[in-house]
Amino acid sequence: MKLSDLRPAPGSHKRAKRIGRGHGSGRGKTAGRGTKGQKARTGGTIHRAFNGGQTRLSKRLPFVRGLGNSNLAFRKDYAIVNVTDLKLFEAGTQITPDVLVAQGFMTKAEGKGLVKILGDGELDRALSVRAHKFTAGARAKIEAAGGTVEIIPTKVYAKTKRRRDEQGKMVPAPHNSKV
């Protein structure tokens, strides 16, 4: 087989309709556009939001800034673990998000994200727990049982907007400039 022998499969390639090529072609005169009207004219397209002369939907909806804009990209979703769940670990165990994933408390994807420990339940053994956030109750229960709490730091970005100082004056946001 040579490159010059290649042909499309039979029936897969249809010839294009030659429109507006005289009466004998069967597609002369109006060239398949019908008779008169906006769609028969050159450049006669109807806007996709056009609603047949009725006020279009985009004009009928209230103008609200940010309507439909979600904060998904900026939202912090925490995987939640309760103090009750920590009972399954041996005393003196170092508990991290990786250990919680291995034990099946959360999925791998959740383990790569943020983890929060809630204070539901009781704890009777000393554990060393590392997470991104703890409720006050969870922290108190872990420390009361003789364990330790360590917060995993998260990246905090400097604010770029101007802010007010203590006297109420506007202060430009600090920026890192090379001197």
Disulfide bonds with the S-S distance in Angstrom:
none
